[in-house]
Amino acid sequence: AAEECKFRLFDAGTTDETKIEGSSRIVHDGRWLYLELDLAIDVTNNVISPGIFAWDTWELFFARQEALPYRHYASSPDGRMTAASNGEVNWRMNVPATESGPECYGAKAVSDRSNPQLWRQFFAFPLDTMLDKPVVPGDTIYLNCVSALNPKLTKGKSANFILTVTPATTVHITDRMGKVTLEKAVCRADFNVRDYGAKGDGVTKDTAALQAAIDACAKAGGGRVVLSDGVFLTGSIALKTGVDLHIDKTARLLASPDMADFPDRKDVKHVKTENLPRTRNACVIFADEAERITITGGGVIDANGQHHIKEKDDPNWTGWKYERKLPLEKSLPRVLFFAGCRDVVLKDVTMTNQPSGWSYWIHDCDRVQISGLKIFADVRYPNNDGIHVNCSRDVTISDCIIESGDDSIVVRANSRSLAENKPCERVVVKNCTLRSWANGIRIGWVNDGVIRNCSFSNIAMDDTNVGIGIVLPDMPGHSDYGREATLIEGITFDSIRMTGIYAHPIRAAISPSAKTLVSAVRDIRFSNIHATGLQFPFVRGRAGNPFKDFVFRDCSFRKVADAELPDWTHHGAAAWQRSKQEKFEYAEGFVYDNVKFDAH
């Protein structure tokens, strides 16, 4: 269904476009732009790499309008041929190539090596993450790839691309970029779940219909599975490669109240279920080793949590007002569970009424974009965390509102369920509002591995137990622990404002137990942190494992009397996490620059 575009290549140092000709197919689905470029090569006279090699460097560029200089360069294995171009762009990436193709933030370029006389390249560009706003029909973008001859996408709209192939000794520089005007998707279709039998009446279980629509969408190469105008009752469903689960603002995906609809899944390849926290993989929405998966639409995912909890019998309760109906190992452990996935987008969806389980668990995933989510978990329910990011890389969480009875955002590196140890790195959290009756932000846990190079900025917290927690406790009495010594480094916190903090605005601690394996916790930076609550920060390393190189700059901590927050014993974890200790010990190389402590 993609339009075919003929193109010609410039010869070295000239504007003669008649030397080499080829063809291109281009298609987009509103989120991804796909290119397939074919170029027949006369191997007796021309040499060009039919594959991508580790010594190549590709710079891939996108722009909504031309803005900054760009450069594109690639070379053949023997150096006789190069591909180069330059122009202007407002998005720039520099990606070392690998045998599987260079990848950064979802951009991909891979080759078909089956025919050495045919240079066939496949490109996939994530429009919604590489551009500054969502792509809509009629938008124009600029891209350097090939110079096309009358490449019509739809209804007369054309694309113009540039690619230059030259000898290595004479790099021809071009001064213009390709332009594409995007029309409605010409290849990937919508799959309405009602066409597969879904009723959307909130009573009939639509699980089979939803899964049938997802399966058909994936088999067709991807597209949108659309839920609209109704309440769709479901058990566990599995997303697959290329599928955008589009929950329209008129739709609600409602989890079944029946636990029998959420069995442990048998189609899991990426993890060892027996080593997962709670030793179960049950969930509402599941994805295993899928790529290019999305949940969008502005609708609601309702986890129906009131069917899984009950009010405590004790009128003098502390902590949380409610408790699980079923034992921990039999309750619904999480709502969304993605394992081993790549190029994930979760955008503009509201999740409500989580049971005593994690809302979103991102486990060993790459290139995840989470934005515009609203998570409204009842803070009186125990263990209903917001977003868990575990052993994942290149994750961005932005512009989200999260209310949770347990931790709002968690960054960990528990590899125990994976075939090999994986770090958690390059996680960015920004522009979020958090409310948690445990930790607003939590970094690490028992025997997590490597957590590094993460940043948290422009975050507001209120009615929260601990604002920022970096706690490595003793071995827990349940299954949620890792298998390697913890290394946490290169973490920054900037422009964070906290009010109504029931315990510590910052709590960093390492258990003295020998069972808690620690390599180091170092290079942690706090700037522009302003907090008001019942206690000052608490930092305590341990003998042999002191916290190192913490920097506090332009921070203020205001401590108020208990009378200002009198109900703290009924605010989740504050009932036992609040400590009278407000000191720093087993700490080395700490820096304080313009830090204020103000007691009531």
C-alpha positions as MATLAB code, in Angstrom:
seq = 'AAEECKFRLFDAGTTDETKIEGSSRIVHDGRWLYLELDLAIDVTNNVISPGIFAWDTWELFFARQEALPYRHYASSPDGRMTAASNGEVNWRMNVPATESGPECYGAKAVSDRSNPQLWRQFFAFPLDTMLDKPVVPGDTIYLNCVSALNPKLTKGKSANFILTVTPATTVHITDRMGKVTLEKAVCRADFNVRDYGAKGDGVTKDTAALQAAIDACAKAGGGRVVLSDGVFLTGSIALKTGVDLHIDKTARLLASPDMADFPDRKDVKHVKTENLPRTRNACVIFADEAERITITGGGVIDANGQHHIKEKDDPNWTGWKYERKLPLEKSLPRVLFFAGCRDVVLKDVTMTNQPSGWSYWIHDCDRVQISGLKIFADVRYPNNDGIHVNCSRDVTISDCIIESGDDSIVVRANSRSLAENKPCERVVVKNCTLRSWANGIRIGWVNDGVIRNCSFSNIAMDDTNVGIGIVLPDMPGHSDYGREATLIEGITFDSIRMTGIYAHPIRAAISPSAKTLVSAVRDIRFSNIHATGLQFPFVRGRAGNPFKDFVFRDCSFRKVADAELPDWTHHGAAAWQRSKQEKFEYAEGFVYDNVKFDAH';
ca = [
       0.000    0.000    0.000;
       3.021    2.306    0.238;
       3.680    4.754   -2.583;
       6.730    4.030   -4.743;
       9.166    6.886   -5.333;
      11.809    6.783   -8.062;
      15.067    8.569   -7.263;
      18.448    9.408   -8.732;
      21.792    9.799   -6.992;
      24.278   12.625   -7.484;
      27.656   11.712   -8.887;
      30.777   12.922   -7.088;
      31.301   16.667   -7.234;
      28.606   17.274   -9.846;
      24.898   17.889  -10.114;
      24.448   15.162  -12.700;
      21.578   13.019  -11.398;
      21.591   10.496  -14.247;
      24.407    8.259  -13.038;
      22.522    5.945  -10.697;
      18.808    5.445  -10.283;
      16.784    3.511   -7.752;
      13.404    3.394   -6.099;
      11.923    4.097   -2.704;
       8.747    3.228   -0.904;
       7.493    5.550    1.798;
       4.592    5.210    4.189;
       3.605    6.634    7.547;
       0.962    5.867   10.134;
       0.902    9.151   12.007;
       3.538    7.947   14.447;
       6.205    6.220   12.334;
       7.664    7.138    8.947;
       8.878    4.079    7.039;
      11.285    4.135    4.095;
      12.531    1.276    1.961;
      15.288    2.312   -0.437;
      16.456    0.045   -3.268;
      19.543    0.769   -5.349;
      20.900   -1.657   -7.946;
      24.692   -1.714   -7.817;
      27.033   -2.639  -10.667;
      29.660   -4.315   -8.517;
      32.230   -4.150  -11.329;
      32.193   -0.336  -11.390;
      30.668    0.810   -8.098;
      31.192   -0.301   -4.538;
      28.751    0.398   -1.757;
      28.098   -1.462    1.446;
      25.080   -3.794    1.292;
      25.075   -3.788    5.101;
      25.779   -1.523    8.021;
      29.126   -2.069    9.642;
      30.497   -1.240   13.058;
      32.896    1.365   11.663;
      30.134    3.323    9.914;
      28.611    6.374   11.546;
      25.106    7.434   10.629;
      23.560   10.718   11.608;
      19.810   10.685   11.101;
      17.897   13.953   11.072;
      14.347   15.156   11.235;
      12.816   18.588   11.390;
       9.456   20.297   11.172;
      11.281   23.233    9.629;
      14.860   23.797    8.531;
      16.823   25.331   11.386;
      20.332   24.044   12.180;
      23.145   22.623   10.040;
      23.150   18.871    9.618;
      25.472   16.275    8.136;
      24.859   12.715    6.922;
      27.744   10.365    6.255;
      28.278    6.647    5.629;
      30.992    4.624    3.934;
      31.504    1.255    2.295;
      33.751   -1.342    3.965;
      36.760   -0.661    1.729;
      36.388    3.121    1.885;
      35.942    3.553   -1.888;
      32.414    4.897   -1.580;
      30.856    7.313    0.879;
      27.436    8.831    1.305;
      27.266   12.387    2.588;
      24.913   15.348    2.666;
      24.293   18.448    4.710;
      21.697   21.143    5.111;
      19.607   22.480    7.965;
      17.637   20.638   10.598;
      16.283   21.110   14.118;
      16.880   17.543   15.289;
      20.290   15.930   15.372;
      21.590   12.516   16.385;
      25.032   10.965   16.132;
      24.774    7.193   16.320;
      27.607    4.663   15.952;
      26.402    1.891   13.688;
      26.254   -1.748   14.719;
      25.646   -4.989   12.901;
      21.960   -4.732   13.763;
      21.715   -1.122   12.671;
      22.185    2.188   14.456;
      19.462    2.972   16.918;
      18.804    5.964   19.140;
      15.478    7.034   20.611;
      13.669    4.699   18.243;
      15.302    5.659   14.922;
      16.394    2.609   12.978;
      18.342    1.933    9.807;
      18.904   -1.668    8.771;
      20.021   -3.362    5.567;
      18.967   -6.419    3.609;
      22.174   -8.300    2.818;
      20.563  -11.093    0.802;
      21.590   -9.617   -2.552;
      25.061   -7.998   -2.735;
      24.106   -6.236   -5.967;
      21.086   -4.524   -4.432;
      21.558   -1.828   -1.824;
      18.337   -2.054    0.166;
      17.947    0.058    3.287;
      15.016    0.119    5.678;
      14.391    3.152    7.870;
      11.834    3.675   10.620;
      11.557    7.077   12.290;
       9.329    7.724   15.347;
       7.617   10.951   14.370;
       5.938   11.684   17.689;
       9.158   11.465   19.718;
      11.565   13.095   17.258;
       9.398   16.100   16.475;
       8.275   18.833   18.816;
       4.552   18.093   18.529;
       2.323   15.265   17.292;
       2.124   14.657   13.566;
      -1.214   15.374   11.926;
      -2.333   15.010    8.294;
      -0.976   17.804    6.134;
       2.154   18.370    8.229;
       5.426   18.939    6.409;
       8.722   17.573    7.686;
      12.239   17.560    6.276;
      14.526   14.575    5.956;
      17.750   13.810    4.102;
      17.681   10.458    2.320;
      17.237   10.423   -1.452;
      16.463   12.747   -4.323;
      13.143   11.479   -5.602;
      11.564   11.832   -9.023;
       7.883   12.765   -8.733;
       7.290   10.721   -5.572;
       3.589   11.078   -4.906;
       2.385    9.950   -1.507;
      -1.325   10.694   -1.798;
      -3.446   13.038   -3.865;
      -0.618   14.878   -5.520;
       1.445   15.500   -2.405;
       5.098   14.904   -3.146;
       8.307   14.078   -1.338;
      11.784   15.282   -2.228;
      14.777   13.529   -0.680;
      18.516   13.767   -1.061;
      21.201   11.100   -0.834;
      24.708   11.571   -2.166;
      27.006    8.681   -3.030;
      30.620    9.698   -3.716;
      34.152    8.341   -3.713;
      35.778    8.696   -0.313;
      38.275   11.225   -1.644;
      35.666   13.635   -2.984;
      32.741   14.222   -0.655;
      29.996   16.086   -2.469;
      28.067   18.391   -0.137;
      24.420   19.134   -0.796;
      22.670   22.190    0.505;
      19.040   21.177    0.702;
      16.886   18.716    2.557;
      14.137   16.410    1.506;
      10.583   17.509    2.222;
       7.584   15.283    2.946;
       3.991   16.417    3.302;
       2.162   13.819    5.333;
      -1.344   12.770    4.455;
      -3.529   10.269    6.292;
      -1.907    6.897    6.856;
      -1.667    5.078    3.537;
      -0.664    1.677    4.805;
      -1.543    0.877    8.395;
      -5.220    0.680    9.259;
      -7.537    1.008   12.233;
      -8.925   -2.161   13.781;
     -12.155   -1.397   15.600;
     -12.682   -3.900   18.395;
     -16.436   -3.938   17.714;
     -15.694   -5.507   14.340;
     -14.242   -8.448   16.268;
     -17.225   -8.914   18.546;
     -16.633   -6.454   21.393;
     -19.850   -5.150   22.976;
     -18.510   -2.272   25.044;
     -21.452   -2.485   27.441;
     -19.401   -2.876   30.631;
     -21.074   -6.221   31.359;
     -20.008   -8.592   28.580;
     -16.425   -9.756   28.811;
     -14.696   -8.456   25.696;
     -11.331  -10.117   26.324;
     -11.442  -12.441   23.303;
     -12.603   -9.680   20.963;
      -9.896   -7.292   22.108;
      -7.219   -9.937   21.664;
      -8.548  -10.878   18.222;
      -8.311   -7.250   17.094;
      -4.765   -6.969   18.457;
      -3.721  -10.201   16.737;
      -5.204   -9.092   13.407;
      -3.512   -5.712   13.670;
      -0.122   -7.278   14.390;
      -0.538   -9.791   11.551;
      -1.260   -6.929    9.146;
       2.002   -5.245   10.063;
       0.643   -2.922   12.699;
      -1.857   -0.135   13.125;
      -4.358    1.094   15.693;
      -6.688   -1.067   17.738;
      -9.480    1.362   18.525;
     -11.772    1.380   21.550;
     -14.424    4.096   21.487;
     -17.874    4.919   22.820;
     -18.203    2.308   25.520;
     -16.954    0.449   28.558;
     -14.936   -2.615   27.568;
     -14.735   -5.264   30.295;
     -11.614   -7.373   29.954;
      -9.319   -9.933   31.455;
      -5.643  -10.138   30.541;
      -4.706   -9.077   26.987;
      -1.317   -9.037   25.223;
      -0.044   -6.223   23.011;
       2.093   -7.198   20.027;
       4.628   -5.571   17.750;
       3.382   -2.561   15.823;
       0.112   -2.182   17.730;
      -1.204    1.123   19.042;
      -3.912    0.395   21.609;
      -5.963    3.535   21.096;
      -8.393    4.049   23.975;
     -10.464    6.981   22.822;
     -11.547    9.649   25.285;
     -15.071    8.211   24.957;
     -13.904    4.755   26.074;
     -13.039    2.996   29.308;
     -11.069   -0.257   29.495;
     -12.439   -1.912   32.644;
     -10.576   -4.762   34.328;
     -12.711   -7.748   35.249;
     -13.486   -8.145   38.971;
     -12.879  -11.900   38.603;
      -9.298  -12.938   39.433;
      -9.784  -16.029   37.256;
      -9.548  -13.687   34.256;
      -5.941  -12.868   35.169;
      -4.045  -16.159   35.288;
      -0.291  -16.363   35.009;
       0.456  -16.068   31.322;
       2.022  -19.055   29.560;
       3.322  -17.039   26.587;
       6.111  -15.304   28.525;
       9.558  -15.667   26.976;
      11.585  -12.820   28.407;
      11.428  -13.479   32.145;
      11.453  -16.360   34.586;
       8.099  -16.001   36.268;
       9.181  -17.834   39.410;
      11.797  -15.101   40.002;
       9.447  -12.152   39.526;
       8.293  -10.083   42.477;
       5.302  -11.979   43.905;
       6.363  -14.901   41.641;
       3.517  -14.083   39.234;
       3.232  -12.428   35.821;
      -0.530  -11.837   35.893;
      -1.621   -8.400   34.686;
      -4.299   -6.584   32.705;
      -2.158   -5.486   29.725;
       0.938   -7.506   28.867;
       3.683   -7.245   26.256;
       6.613   -9.630   25.852;
       9.526   -8.762   23.534;
       7.302   -6.522   21.423;
       8.460   -3.481   19.454;
       6.764   -0.225   18.491;
       3.879   -0.606   20.922;
       1.734    2.275   22.026;
      -1.152    3.080   24.332;
      -2.800    6.398   23.458;
      -6.143    8.072   22.964;
      -7.076   10.075   26.052;
      -9.308    7.350   27.495;
      -9.359    5.538   30.828;
      -7.936    2.260   32.085;
      -9.998    1.348   35.151;
      -8.373   -1.427   37.188;
     -11.553   -2.035   39.220;
      -9.521   -2.196   42.409;
     -12.410   -2.044   44.863;
     -13.123   -5.717   44.120;
      -9.672   -6.746   45.340;
      -9.429   -4.886   48.667;
     -11.432   -4.518   51.867;
     -11.548   -2.022   54.708;
      -9.560   -2.908   57.810;
     -11.594   -4.201   60.746;
      -9.474   -2.390   63.329;
     -10.906    1.089   64.070;
      -7.467    2.095   65.382;
      -5.706    1.261   62.128;
      -2.466    2.909   61.101;
      -0.810    3.081   57.708;
      -3.407    2.348   55.020;
      -7.150    2.174   55.612;
      -7.638   -0.850   53.323;
      -5.993   -4.243   52.918;
      -5.997   -7.034   50.331;
      -8.810   -9.566   50.221;
      -6.412  -12.242   48.992;
      -2.869  -13.099   50.090;
      -0.085  -11.243   48.314;
       0.835  -14.179   46.065;
      -2.780  -14.564   44.876;
      -3.722  -10.934   44.303;
      -3.388   -9.010   41.019;
       0.276   -7.942   41.092;
       0.213   -5.258   38.405;
      -1.973   -3.594   35.782;
       0.460   -3.091   32.891;
       3.552   -5.279   32.456;
       5.974   -4.809   29.544;
       9.045   -7.086   29.483;
      11.869   -6.954   26.945;
      10.106   -4.408   24.729;
      11.535   -1.656   22.557;
      10.167    1.637   21.285;
       7.275    2.003   23.698;
       4.966    5.011   23.936;
       2.391    5.535   26.699;
       0.648    8.823   26.178;
      -2.378   10.778   27.413;
      -4.170    7.940   29.178;
      -5.780    8.002   32.626;
      -5.458    5.012   34.951;
      -7.759    4.789   37.938;
      -8.681    2.496   40.784;
      -5.598    0.317   40.908;
      -5.784   -2.607   43.326;
      -2.896   -3.452   45.625;
      -0.471   -3.792   42.753;
       1.847   -1.736   40.567;
       0.226    0.395   37.882;
       2.914    0.348   35.188;
       5.927   -1.990   35.234;
       8.554   -1.391   32.559;
      11.012   -4.306   32.834;
      14.162   -4.555   30.687;
      12.801   -2.258   27.981;
      14.566    0.199   25.678;
      13.442    3.584   24.431;
      10.283    4.232   26.386;
       8.353    7.500   26.202;
       5.734    8.070   28.915;
       3.929   11.397   28.799;
       0.658   12.979   29.798;
      -0.417   10.065   32.012;
      -2.782   10.578   34.903;
      -2.587    7.851   37.525;
      -5.192    8.181   40.247;
      -4.700    5.280   42.622;
      -6.521    5.500   45.931;
      -3.793    6.498   48.389;
      -5.597    4.510   51.099;
      -4.854    1.223   49.267;
      -1.524   -0.490   50.093;
       1.145   -1.288   47.497;
      -0.528    0.394   44.516;
       2.619    1.958   43.071;
       2.626    4.286   40.087;
       5.387    3.662   37.519;
       8.153    1.087   38.080;
      11.130    1.335   35.721;
      13.369   -1.707   36.142;
      16.544   -2.672   34.241;
      15.514   -0.359   31.398;
      17.323    2.194   29.284;
      16.459    5.501   27.642;
      13.189    6.067   29.443;
      11.500    9.468   29.632;
       8.586   10.188   31.966;
       7.161   13.672   31.513;
       4.089   15.759   32.232;
       2.416   13.110   34.374;
       0.189   13.361   37.444;
       0.552   10.402   39.805;
      -1.309    9.714   43.041;
      -0.469    6.404   44.683;
      -0.718    4.623   47.995;
       2.802    3.302   47.512;
       5.777    4.732   45.599;
       4.856    7.035   42.709;
       7.972    6.548   40.547;
      10.514    3.770   41.123;
      13.843    3.237   39.342;
      15.473   -0.136   39.983;
      17.816   -2.750   38.503;
      16.524   -6.087   39.773;
      17.722   -8.624   37.189;
      16.774  -11.768   39.075;
      14.079  -12.758   36.567;
      16.299  -12.065   33.527;
      18.792  -14.277   31.733;
      21.574  -11.774   32.423;
      22.136   -8.731   34.595;
      20.965   -5.475   33.030;
      21.542   -1.885   34.186;
      18.891    0.758   34.579;
      20.232    3.922   33.002;
      19.377    7.137   31.231;
      16.003    7.554   32.889;
      14.640   11.101   32.705;
      11.691   12.251   34.817;
      10.481   15.822   34.390;
       7.476   18.100   34.753;
       5.488   15.755   36.984;
       3.181   16.157   39.986;
       3.347   13.398   42.601;
       1.387   12.393   45.687;
       2.430    9.242   47.517;
       1.825    7.712   50.913;
       5.227    6.057   50.566;
       8.007    7.567   48.388;
       7.409   10.158   45.716;
      10.604    8.976   44.007;
      12.440    5.808   45.002;
      15.842    4.704   43.706;
      17.069    1.149   44.310;
      16.131   -1.725   46.621;
      17.702   -4.892   48.002;
      20.573   -6.193   45.833;
      19.642   -4.205   42.770;
      22.441   -3.940   40.239;
      23.583   -0.842   38.355;
      21.461    2.319   38.354;
      23.173    5.287   36.748;
      22.860    8.518   34.802;
      19.280    9.407   35.697;
      17.739   12.843   36.177;
      14.651   14.184   37.931;
      13.605   17.792   37.409;
      10.725   20.222   37.751;
       8.678   18.008   40.053;
       6.064   18.987   42.639;
       5.089   16.736   45.573;
       2.433   17.145   48.235;
       0.806   14.941   50.906;
       3.697   12.507   50.636;
       5.601   10.362   53.125;
       9.189   10.520   51.792;
       9.969   12.827   48.904;
      13.122   11.160   47.558;
      14.158    7.741   48.835;
      17.465    5.996   48.137;
      17.123    3.085   50.523;
      18.856   -0.303   50.379;
      17.188   -2.246   53.202;
      17.630   -5.680   54.714;
      16.525   -8.745   52.736;
      12.709   -8.642   52.657;
      10.483  -11.497   53.691;
       9.051  -11.776   50.165;
      10.275  -12.281   46.608;
      11.136   -8.702   45.593;
      14.932   -8.604   45.729;
      17.835   -8.727   43.297;
      20.950  -10.862   42.939;
      23.936   -8.500   42.665;
      25.691   -5.713   44.542;
      24.051   -2.331   44.068;
      25.838    0.532   42.306;
      23.976    3.844   42.139;
      25.777    6.786   40.543;
      25.275    9.868   38.431;
      21.792   10.755   39.710;
      20.597   14.378   39.648;
      17.593   16.019   41.279;
      16.810   19.601   40.287;
      13.951   22.047   40.836;
      11.823   19.881   43.106;
       9.301   21.433   45.475;
       7.773   19.416   48.316;
       4.985   20.344   50.718;
       3.181   18.246   53.301;
       6.011   15.728   53.792;
       5.180   13.379   56.686;
       8.620   11.815   57.120;
      11.851   12.882   55.393;
      12.079   15.026   52.247;
      15.217   13.019   51.437;
      15.908    9.616   52.964;
      19.050    7.703   52.018;
      20.022    4.621   53.999;
      21.905    1.339   53.691;
      21.113   -1.623   55.900;
      24.011   -2.843   58.056;
      23.055   -6.431   57.173;
      25.679   -8.421   55.275;
      22.858   -9.793   53.104;
      22.431   -6.340   51.575;
      25.076   -6.282   48.828;
      26.397   -2.829   47.953;
      29.138   -1.699   45.581;
      28.740    2.082   45.959;
      26.243    4.925   46.102;
      27.986    8.050   44.830;
      27.783   11.198   42.744;
      24.249   12.209   43.729;
      23.367   15.870   43.182;
      20.512   17.869   44.665;
      19.878   21.426   43.451;
      16.967   23.780   43.983;
      15.209   21.378   46.341;
      12.700   23.187   48.569;
      10.770   21.107   51.096;
       8.359   21.640   53.982;
       7.449   18.783   56.309;
       7.741   17.153   59.700;
      11.425   16.240   59.448;
      14.759   17.184   57.933;
      16.640   14.879   55.517;
      18.187   11.667   56.819;
      21.313   10.159   55.234;
      23.102    7.132   56.674;
      25.482    4.851   54.832;
      27.234    2.036   56.625;
      30.733    1.103   57.684;
      32.616    0.127   54.549;
      29.915    1.585   52.291;
      29.572    5.294   53.018;
      27.541    7.494   50.728;
      30.034    9.453   48.625;
      30.072   12.765   46.804;
      26.579   14.034   47.488;
      26.168   17.691   46.476;
      23.445   19.942   47.907;
      23.198   23.310   46.167;
      20.584   26.063   46.570;
      18.307   23.944   48.756;
      16.013   24.787   51.668;
      14.369   22.473   54.197;
      11.666   23.761   56.526;
      10.563   21.635   59.466;
       7.094   22.247   60.920;
       5.383   21.032   64.078;
       3.296   17.855   64.104;
       0.235   20.006   64.699;
       0.448   21.282   61.123;
       0.166   17.710   59.786;
      -1.644   15.963   62.643;
      -2.941   12.877   60.842;
       0.419   11.478   59.777;
      -0.138    8.031   61.352;
      -2.972    7.498   58.851;
      -0.812    8.292   55.853;
       0.565    5.007   54.607;
       4.199    4.217   55.230;
       4.693    7.268   57.444;
       3.279    5.194   60.305;
       6.538    3.234   60.517;
       9.023    5.002   58.232;
       9.034    8.220   60.167;
      12.213    8.324   62.225;
      13.395   10.687   64.903;
      16.845   10.523   63.328;
      17.641   13.580   61.259;
      21.353   13.352   60.665;
      24.031   12.517   58.140;
      26.472    9.715   58.981;
      28.737    7.348   57.079;
      28.956   10.068   54.451;
      32.088   11.212   52.595;
      32.827   14.079   50.248;
      29.530   15.873   50.818;
      29.246   19.448   49.502;
      26.786   22.055   50.810;
      26.375   25.301   48.882;
      23.650   27.726   49.971;
      21.642   25.146   51.916;
      19.189   26.315   54.577;
      17.551   24.396   57.435;
      14.649   26.147   59.153;
      12.991   24.566   62.208;
       9.575   25.656   63.485;
];
